[in-house]
Amino acid sequence: MSTATTVPRPSYLDALEPVLTGIIAPAAGEIDRTAAYPQAALDALAQAGLLGLVSAKEVGGLGEGIRAATLLVERIARHCASTALVVCMHYAAAAVIEAHGPRAVREAIAAGRAVTTLAFSEAGSRSHFWAPVSTATASGDSVRLDARKSWITAAGKADLYVWSSCPLTAEGMSTIWLVPANAEGLRVTAPFDGLGLRGNYSSPVTADGVIVSQDAMLGEDGKGFDIMMNSVLPYFQFMSAGCCLGMMEAATTKAAAHVGGTTLEHIGQSLADLPTVRAYVARMRIKTDMVRALLLDGLDALENGRADAILRVLEVKAAAGEMSTEVTDLAMRVSGGAAFRKEVGVERHFRDARAATVMAPTTDALYDFIGKAACGLPLFG
Ligand SMILES: Cc1cc2nc3c(=O)[nH]c(=O)nc-3n(C[C@H](O)[C@H](O)[C@H](O)COP(=O)(O)OP(=O)(O)OC[C@H]3O[C@@H](n4cnc5c(N)ncnc54)[C@H](O)[C@@H]3O)c2cc1C
């Protein structure tokens, strides 16, 4: 069985353990049933210092990076993918603020006093998050933001949005802003009522004349695309893959336990005694371990500046998203009607796992990018 992420166990995973067993795991079913935001988990993660995981030590954080964020999100997703996604978006946005934000905000994030998230997707450009159509307009010394954001995880719950718009005046595809979630003119327009990830609060948000200062700009005007590609994409791709991996691991373990412990009394055999069922469980195990291997190799490529690092960044979410839908589907299949009736605990993973393939960059967009890279074509254009 896979132990690559558990030996030796880093201290941040030790710190996570009591939060997992005491709060995240026990609350997961209820969060799924009621679509409640995982506030208790966020509070406990803040208390444990883990919301500052990717914040620099100089501002009070743990000074970790993509590997730690990915492994931590993976652990959370084994129990509650809604919580895992909220944490994933927090780290992805925190990484941008770490690189470009003011020190006071970085300190607040490091101390667990501020939760942040990404506000990129828009009703106009849909999953093409790199091409916002929303506007930023100079308004005296300030800037006016108008937008129809289509999805923001933790909408109305996070404290800060890392926000994209068309550039103010510069050439380029976008500019990134730091927008307080309580800014006047921001409105969450619908509650989240999704198939899965039911507690992640990914709602549409409109901005009508939201005024921010010029200082709210993160990075340079017109350079948003560079921030998206260099800061956000590697974090998000690996953490999203980690989220998928956590769900795959949970579904595989639960399904294997179910078939091993469920008896066909009339023939004196367990479901696991059936070769067909065993073969399906084997496929689940292999696919889960393949994703783990790709993910760990991708982290190695990134950390060592390998030539294939960008390809791995693109591949890891595509592979994990696709395989998590396959593995959770197999978990439903081998666990039979018992799973359909929610007795095995894999049905939530099956629903939650559907999201990654349609979260941007979507799997099909990634296939297009990876195909272009493999064929030597430019990724954009
Ligand atoms: C649970 C959840 C949480 C989210 N949280 C956030 C968040 O915090 N912040 C944020 O900014 N966004 C977030 N999103 C939005 C997400 O990143 C996508 O923008 C969104 O899911 C796209 O949905 P859509 O209906 O607009 O897709 P569409 O863009 O309409 O896509 C429809 C289909 O067309 C395909 N397609 C589109 N473009 C291409 C292409 N170039 N090549 C091949 N196929 C293509 C897609 O793969 C898809 O199959 C979240 C989404 C979900 C599901």
The ligand as a Gaussian input file, in Angstrom:
#p B3LYP/6-31G(d) Opt

LIG

0 1
 C      -17.117000      23.374000      -6.817000
 C      -16.550000      24.485000      -7.631000
 C      -15.826000      25.485000      -7.015000
 C      -15.288000      26.539000      -7.752000
 N      -14.587000      27.517000      -7.122000
 C      -14.069000      28.557000      -7.840000
 C      -13.341000      29.599000      -7.190000
 O      -13.127000      29.594000      -5.974000
 N      -12.855000      30.611000      -7.947000
 C      -13.042000      30.665000      -9.295000
 O      -12.565000      31.600000      -9.913000
 N      -13.747000      29.692000      -9.942000
 C      -14.253000      28.647000      -9.237000
 N      -14.975000      27.660000      -9.875000
 C      -15.252000      27.809000     -11.310000
 C      -14.450000      26.859000     -12.166000
 O      -13.082000      27.108000     -12.048000
 C      -14.898000      26.959000     -13.624000
 O      -14.756000      28.274000     -14.080000
 C      -16.337000      26.540000     -13.800000
 O      -16.563000      25.297000     -13.184000
 C      -16.640000      26.432000     -15.284000
 O      -17.999000      26.114000     -15.438000
 P      -18.774000      26.642000     -16.734000
 O      -20.170000      26.139000     -16.644000
 O      -18.557000      28.097000     -16.882000
 O      -17.965000      25.842000     -17.858000
 P      -17.840000      26.202000     -19.409000
 O      -16.707000      27.138000     -19.629000
 O      -19.169000      26.595000     -19.938000
 O      -17.394000      24.790000     -20.023000
 C      -18.351000      23.833000     -20.560000
 C      -17.561000      22.698000     -21.202000
 O      -16.745000      23.225000     -22.262000
 C      -15.421000      22.741000     -22.122000
 N      -14.422000      23.708000     -22.570000
 C      -14.387000      25.036000     -22.321000
 N      -13.277000      25.585000     -22.853000
 C      -12.584000      24.583000     -23.442000
 C      -11.369000      24.507000     -24.159000
 N      -10.624000      25.599000     -24.395000
 N      -11.001000      23.304000     -24.635000
 C      -11.749000      22.213000     -24.428000
 N      -12.912000      22.218000     -23.753000
 C      -13.326000      23.382000     -23.260000
 C      -15.259000      22.516000     -20.634000
 O      -14.219000      21.590000     -20.357000
 C      -16.616000      21.992000     -20.237000
 O      -16.647000      20.608000     -20.445000
 C      -15.504000      26.587000      -9.151000
 C      -16.217000      25.566000      -9.773000
 C      -16.742000      24.529000      -9.033000
 C      -17.505000      23.431000      -9.735000

